[in-house]
Amino acid sequence: MVDIREVPEADIDRAQELAYLVFHDRPEPETRERHHSLLTRCARLGAYDGDALVGFMAAHPFRLSVPGGTDLASPGLTFVSVAPTHRRRGVLTALMDEQLRRAAADGSPLVVLWASEAAIYGRFGYGAATQGATIEIDSTRPLALRIDPDPRPLRLVDPDEVPTLIAPFHEAARRTRAGRPSRSPERWAEEWLCEQDEEDEELGPPRIIALGEPGEPVAGYVLYRTKHEDDGAPPARSPGLVRVDELEAATPAVAAALWQCLASLDLTGKVCAWGRPPDDPLLHFAADRDQVRVTAQYPALWLRLVDVRAALTGRSWAAPVELVLDLSDARLPANAGRFRLKAGPGGATYETARADPDLSLDVRELAACYLGGTRVGELVAAGLVAEHRPGAAAALDAALRTGPLPHTCDEF
């Protein structure tokens, strides 16, 4: 029987070594130091077998943008790991249950994570709440566009300018699209602006290009890294790569200017943006979809509703809806039962009900739909939600609908 308790700062090195063992990783000293700094700022839970640390998880103190432009407290789980000697012995379950209990006690309506294995977290009530897309641009020729790019000047931004020039724009932008975690100055410095990329040592340092008149707030920016062409002999040699880590734009014309700039970088032949929203405007204003292709789409942010009432009343609603939900939650019984949701543009209430249910579903399915990225009707069609009153799923979908789809590229 393991003991679940907080991991003191003195045990962070042990927690790192456990995670590196589990994820088959051998990071360089600089990366280890960065991970250590990150973990000092996280809540930490460990599973101890006597004095041995055999399980670990950490939680970033995030707030998550939800529909309506507001934030809700939402710890972001990371470094989830169980020693190979203690697998299939309930260690992960014990850690997850204790983390959910603590999140509820702390008043956090949500918990989020990125799943290293998608099959794991559904049984703990997590649903895939956002989708990501990888977009590739063939930049061996000029990028063809259907709209005119913003003509205002572009300029390179020094990383030292990010806190005053880029971070405020990012903070405003993330509130216009649900599903985006808050980003601290430390996270900007250690994750986004780190000189050496953790996953690919051949990539160069981060570069930032911003658009806007000198002395005025930026209207958009892109953060990217480049890789030189392969050393193989032609025709096996591949052209240089531009990897886009983040692109934010106030208007489609600003986005067009930034994409066009990326596609025109010398000595490169491909632009790869791994974490774009499925509704990226580029996919519409690109004139040649053979030149701009979606090469992958995948579940991105997984979300868990810890306090369903607080979560539902904490977001905005696009249309009026009133229905009774029969909700199951095997891990947090306070969420389970029959409830009447009455919501609309003026707000929402969520109270215990005795009437027959309009929809029956598990908290996992409600989590997937919560940000507006998954339609309830799709889950009815998949046999995962039971619709007892015709039209109930469509009514809930109309109320949950958002403008831009929820999305984040903040992997953690």
C-alpha positions in Angstrom: 0.0 0.0 0.0 1.5 3.3 -1.1 1.2 6.6 0.8 0.0 9.6 -1.2 1.4 12.9 0.1 3.0 16.2 -0.9 6.4 16.0 -2.4 8.8 18.4 -0.6 11.2 20.6 -2.6 14.0 18.4 -1.3 12.6 15.5 -3.3 12.2 17.3 -6.6 15.4 15.8 -8.0 14.0 12.3 -7.2 10.7 13.2 -8.9 12.6 14.3 -12.0 14.6 11.1 -12.2 11.4 9.1 -11.9 9.8 11.0 -14.7 12.9 10.7 -16.9 12.9 6.9 -16.2 9.3 6.6 -17.2 9.5 8.7 -20.3 12.8 7.2 -21.4 14.5 10.7 -21.4 18.0 11.8 -20.8 17.8 15.6 -20.8 20.9 17.9 -20.8 21.8 19.7 -17.6 20.2 22.9 -18.8 16.9 21.2 -19.3 17.1 19.5 -16.0 17.7 22.8 -14.3 14.7 24.3 -16.1 12.5 21.4 -15.1 13.6 21.8 -11.5 12.7 25.5 -11.6 9.3 24.7 -13.1 8.5 22.1 -10.4 9.3 24.5 -7.6 6.3 26.6 -8.8 3.9 23.6 -9.1 1.8 21.7 -6.5 3.4 18.3 -6.2 1.9 14.9 -5.2 3.9 11.8 -4.7 3.2 8.1 -4.1 5.7 6.7 -1.5 6.4 3.0 -0.9 8.2 3.4 2.4 10.9 5.9 1.6 10.9 5.2 -2.2 9.1 7.7 -4.5 7.2 5.4 -6.9 4.7 7.8 -8.3 4.5 11.5 -9.0 2.5 14.3 -10.5 2.7 18.1 -10.5 0.1 20.8 -11.3 0.7 24.2 -12.8 -1.3 27.0 -11.1 -3.2 27.9 -14.3 -6.3 29.8 -15.0 -8.1 28.7 -18.2 -10.0 31.0 -20.6 -13.6 29.8 -20.9 -16.4 31.1 -23.2 -17.2 34.6 -22.4 -13.6 35.8 -22.0 -13.3 35.0 -18.3 -10.9 32.7 -16.5 -11.5 29.8 -14.2 -8.9 28.2 -11.8 -7.7 25.1 -13.6 -4.6 23.2 -12.4 -2.6 21.8 -15.3 -1.2 18.3 -14.6 2.3 17.4 -15.8 5.1 15.0 -15.1 2.6 12.2 -14.3 4.7 9.1 -13.8 4.6 5.7 -12.1 7.7 3.6 -11.5 7.8 0.5 -13.8 8.1 -1.7 -10.6 4.7 -0.4 -9.4 2.5 -0.4 -12.5 -1.0 -1.9 -12.3 -1.0 -1.6 -8.5 -3.4 1.4 -8.2 -0.7 4.0 -7.9 -1.9 6.3 -10.7 -5.5 5.9 -9.5 -4.6 6.9 -6.0 -2.7 10.0 -7.3 -5.5 11.1 -9.6 -8.2 10.7 -7.0 -6.2 12.7 -4.4 -5.5 15.4 -7.0 -9.2 15.7 -7.8 -10.0 15.8 -4.1 -7.5 18.6 -3.5 -8.7 20.6 -6.6 -12.3 20.4 -5.3 -11.2 21.5 -1.8 -9.2 24.4 -3.3 -12.3 25.6 -5.3 -10.9 24.8 -8.8 -13.8 24.0 -11.1 -11.6 22.4 -13.8 -8.4 20.4 -14.2 -6.6 20.1 -17.5 -3.7 18.1 -19.0 -2.1 16.9 -22.3 -2.2 13.2 -22.6 0.9 11.2 -23.5 -1.4 8.2 -24.0 -5.0 9.0 -25.0 -6.4 5.8 -23.6 -5.5 6.6 -20.0 -7.4 9.6 -18.8 -11.0 9.0 -19.9 -11.5 6.6 -17.0 -10.8 9.5 -14.7 -13.5 11.7 -16.2 -11.3 13.7 -18.7 -12.6 14.5 -22.1 -10.7 15.8 -25.1 -12.0 19.4 -25.1 -9.9 20.9 -27.9 -8.4 19.7 -31.2 -5.1 20.7 -32.7 -4.0 20.6 -36.4 -0.6 20.5 -38.0 -0.4 22.7 -41.1 2.4 22.6 -43.6 3.2 25.2 -46.3 5.2 24.5 -49.4 7.4 27.6 -49.4 9.6 26.7 -52.3 7.3 29.2 -54.1 5.6 32.4 -52.9 2.6 31.9 -50.7 -0.6 32.5 -52.8 -3.3 34.4 -50.9 -6.9 35.4 -51.6 -6.7 38.5 -49.4 -4.3 41.4 -49.2 -1.8 41.2 -46.3 -1.7 44.1 -43.8 0.7 46.6 -45.3 2.0 47.9 -41.9 5.7 47.2 -41.1 7.1 43.9 -39.7 10.0 43.9 -37.3 12.1 41.5 -35.3 11.5 41.6 -31.6 14.2 41.0 -29.0 13.1 38.3 -26.4 13.7 41.0 -23.8 10.8 43.0 -25.3 8.3 40.1 -24.9 7.0 41.0 -21.4 6.1 44.6 -22.4 5.3 44.2 -26.2 4.1 40.6 -26.8 2.8 39.3 -23.5 0.0 41.9 -23.2 -1.2 41.1 -26.8 -1.1 37.4 -26.0 -3.1 37.9 -22.8 -5.8 39.8 -24.7 -5.9 37.3 -27.5 -6.3 34.2 -25.4 -9.5 35.6 -23.9 -11.1 35.6 -27.3 -10.7 31.9 -27.7 -11.6 29.4 -24.9 -9.3 26.7 -23.7 -6.1 28.7 -23.3 -4.1 28.6 -20.0 -2.6 31.7 -18.4 1.1 32.2 -19.1 3.4 33.5 -16.4 6.6 35.5 -17.1 8.5 32.4 -15.9 6.7 30.2 -18.4 7.4 32.7 -21.2 11.1 32.7 -20.4 11.6 29.0 -19.7 9.3 27.3 -22.1 8.7 29.6 -25.1 11.9 31.6 -25.2 14.3 29.0 -24.2 17.5 29.2 -26.3 17.6 25.5 -27.0 14.5 23.6 -28.1 14.0 20.6 -25.8 12.7 18.2 -28.5 15.0 19.1 -31.5 18.5 20.3 -30.8 19.0 21.1 -34.6 16.4 23.9 -34.4 17.7 27.4 -33.9 16.8 29.8 -31.1 13.4 31.4 -30.9 12.7 34.3 -33.3 9.8 36.7 -32.9 8.4 38.9 -35.7 5.7 41.5 -34.8 3.5 43.6 -37.1 2.5 47.2 -36.3 3.6 50.8 -36.6 6.6 51.8 -34.5 5.5 53.1 -31.1 2.1 51.5 -31.3 0.8 48.3 -29.8 1.5 45.3 -32.0 -1.3 43.9 -34.1 0.1 40.4 -34.3 3.2 38.4 -33.9 4.7 35.0 -34.7 7.2 33.0 -32.7 9.2 30.5 -34.7 12.5 28.5 -35.0 14.4 27.4 -38.1 16.5 24.4 -39.1 19.0 24.4 -42.0 18.7 22.1 -44.9 19.8 18.5 -44.6 23.4 17.6 -45.5 22.5 14.8 -47.9 23.4 15.1 -51.5 20.8 16.3 -54.0 18.1 15.2 -54.7 17.9 13.6 -51.2 18.7 17.0 -49.6 15.6 18.6 -48.1 15.2 22.4 -47.8 15.4 24.3 -44.5 12.4 24.2 -42.2 10.5 27.0 -40.4 8.7 25.6 -37.3 5.9 27.9 -36.1 5.3 27.7 -32.4 2.7 30.4 -32.1 1.0 32.9 -34.4 -1.4 35.5 -33.1 -3.2 38.1 -35.2 -5.8 40.8 -34.6 -7.2 40.4 -38.1 -7.0 38.0 -41.1 -4.9 40.6 -43.0 -2.4 40.6 -40.1 -2.3 36.8 -40.2 -1.8 36.9 -43.9 1.2 39.2 -43.6 2.8 37.0 -41.0 2.3 33.8 -42.9 3.6 35.4 -46.1 6.7 36.5 -44.2 7.4 33.0 -42.9 6.9 31.5 -46.3 9.5 33.9 -47.8 12.4 33.2 -45.4 15.6 32.6 -47.3 17.1 29.1 -47.5 13.9 27.4 -46.3 11.4 25.3 -48.3 8.7 24.3 -45.8 6.8 25.9 -43.0 5.4 23.6 -40.4 2.9 24.8 -37.7 2.2 21.9 -35.4 -0.4 23.4 -33.1 -3.0 25.3 -35.0 -6.8 25.5 -34.5 -8.8 23.4 -36.9 -10.6 26.6 -37.9 -7.4 28.6 -38.7 -8.4 31.4 -41.2 -5.3 30.5 -43.2 -7.1 27.4 -44.5 -9.7 29.7 -46.1 -7.6 32.6 -47.4 -4.8 30.4 -48.8 -5.4 30.5 -52.6 -3.9 27.1 -53.2 -4.8 24.3 -50.8 -2.2 22.0 -52.4 0.4 24.5 -51.1 -1.2 24.7 -47.7 -2.2 21.3 -46.3 -3.5 19.9 -43.0 -1.2 16.9 -42.3 -2.6 15.9 -38.9 -5.4 16.5 -36.5 -5.5 15.2 -32.9 -7.0 15.7 -29.4 -5.1 18.5 -27.7 -6.2 19.7 -24.2 -8.0 17.2 -22.0 -10.4 18.7 -19.5 -12.0 17.4 -16.2 -15.0 19.1 -14.6 -14.3 19.1 -10.9 -17.3 21.3 -9.8 -19.9 21.0 -12.6 -22.1 23.7 -11.2 -19.3 26.2 -10.9 -18.0 25.4 -14.3 -21.4 25.7 -16.1 -22.3 28.9 -14.3 -18.8 30.4 -14.9 -19.0 30.4 -18.7 -21.2 32.4 -21.1 -24.0 30.9 -23.2 -24.8 31.6 -26.8 -28.6 30.8 -26.7 -31.3 30.1 -24.2 -31.6 26.5 -23.0 -33.5 24.7 -20.3 -33.2 20.9 -19.8 -32.6 18.2 -17.2 -29.3 16.3 -17.2 -28.8 12.9 -15.7 -25.1 13.1 -15.0 -22.8 10.2 -13.8 -19.4 10.7 -12.2 -17.8 7.7 -10.6 -14.9 9.6 -9.0 -16.6 12.8 -7.7 -20.1 11.7 -6.4 -21.1 15.4 -5.7 -21.4 15.9 -9.4 -23.6 12.9 -10.0 -27.4 13.1 -10.1 -30.2 14.8 -11.9 -29.9 18.5 -12.5 -31.9 21.3 -14.3 -29.7 23.5 -16.4 -31.3 26.8 -17.2 -28.9 29.0 -19.2 -28.8 31.8 -21.7 -27.0 35.1 -22.6 -27.9 36.4 -19.1 -26.2 33.6 -17.2 -27.0 30.1 -15.9 -28.4 28.2 -13.0 -27.8 24.5 -12.3 -29.9 22.9 -9.5 -31.1 19.5 -8.4 -34.1 18.3 -10.3 -36.7 15.4 -10.0 -38.1 15.6 -13.5 -37.4 13.1 -16.2 -34.1 13.7 -17.8 -33.7 15.2 -21.3 -30.1 13.8 -21.7 -28.1 11.2 -19.8 -24.4 11.4 -20.0 -21.1 10.9 -18.1 -19.0 13.7 -16.8 -16.4 12.8 -19.4 -18.7 13.6 -22.3 -19.8 16.9 -20.6 -16.2 17.8 -20.2 -15.5 17.2 -23.9 -18.4 19.6 -24.8 -17.9 22.2 -22.1 -15.7 24.6 -24.2 -17.8 24.2 -27.3 -15.3 22.1 -29.2 -17.3 18.9 -29.3 -21.0 18.7 -30.3 -23.4 16.9 -28.0 -25.2 15.6 -31.1 -22.1 13.9 -32.3 -21.9 12.0 -29.0 -25.5 11.0 -29.2 -24.8 9.7 -32.7 -21.8 7.8 -31.2 -24.0 6.2 -28.6 -22.1 7.9 -25.7 -25.0 10.3 -24.7 -28.6 9.2 -24.4 -31.2 11.7 -25.7 -34.6 11.2 -24.1 -36.3 14.2 -25.6 -35.9 14.9 -29.3 -34.1 18.1 -29.9 -32.4 18.3 -26.5 -28.9 17.7 -27.8 -29.4 20.3 -30.6 -30.6 22.8 -28.0 -27.6 22.3 -25.7 -25.3 22.5 -28.7 -26.7 25.9 -29.7 -26.3 27.2 -26.2 -22.7 25.8 -25.9 -21.6 27.2 -29.3 -18.6 29.6 -29.4 -17.3 31.8 -32.2 -13.8 30.6 -32.7 -13.4 26.9 -31.7 -11.6 26.4 -28.4 -7.9 25.8 -28.9 -4.5 26.0 -27.3 -1.0 25.3 -28.3 0.3 25.6 -24.7 1.5 22.1 -24.2 2.7 21.4 -20.7 
